[in-house]
Amino acid sequence: MSTQTQKGAAEIIAAWPDESREAAQLVLDAHGEPQEATQEQLVWHGVGSWKRVVATKAFHQHDFPAPHIDAVESVIDYRVPPGKVSALAIFDGSVVVGRTVGELSARCHDEDANRLALNLAHDIVTGEKTAEQAREHYAKEFLDYRRGKPTPYMDVLHVPPQTGTADADVRLLSEEDLEQAKQEGDQQS
């Protein structure tokens, strides 16, 4: 536990802008004190369906599907095939692929919206929906939430747990290539 955590997350977020303070408070209410805290962010590990949840002082304006702020990131272990990354970017600019570490995250105002985004991202990766269909579904479920109707994509993470999601990629340079480049560099010095 960091020194900042010992002084309490509520005290830390008291100095944050209203937008990010409100978003962080939702996570505090759901999961209690974070395992890590600084003046800039609070981090919870292994809470709910998440590998990690990060609430940040910094927030970003996001207009899809309606204007709101992004200040809470929810992370899962997930392998996204490289050929699907562009479709995810078309779907939602706040869905982030960490290919090397094998993570997929969504950054929005709250965990419910992040579940919605990640469930739809999974549908895109598995071919169940196109990026455009996922955007339409997101907007519909967003409105259904406001109407007080059921929102199955917001309520529960439907993405099956994954392990071994890291993708170290493929080596292109041999040790011989590296040594030769070093020798060439030494000769130019």
Secondary structure, 3 states (H helix, E strand, C coil): CCHHHHHCHHHHHCCCCHHHHHHHHHHHHHHCCCCEECCCEEEEECCCCCCEEEEEEEEEEECCCCCEEEEEEEEEECCCCHHHHHHHHHHCCCEEEECCCCEEEEEECCHHHHHHHHHHHHHHHCCCCCHHHHHHHHHHHHHHHHHCCCCHHHHCCCCCCCCCCCCCCCCCCCHHHHHHHHHHHHHHC
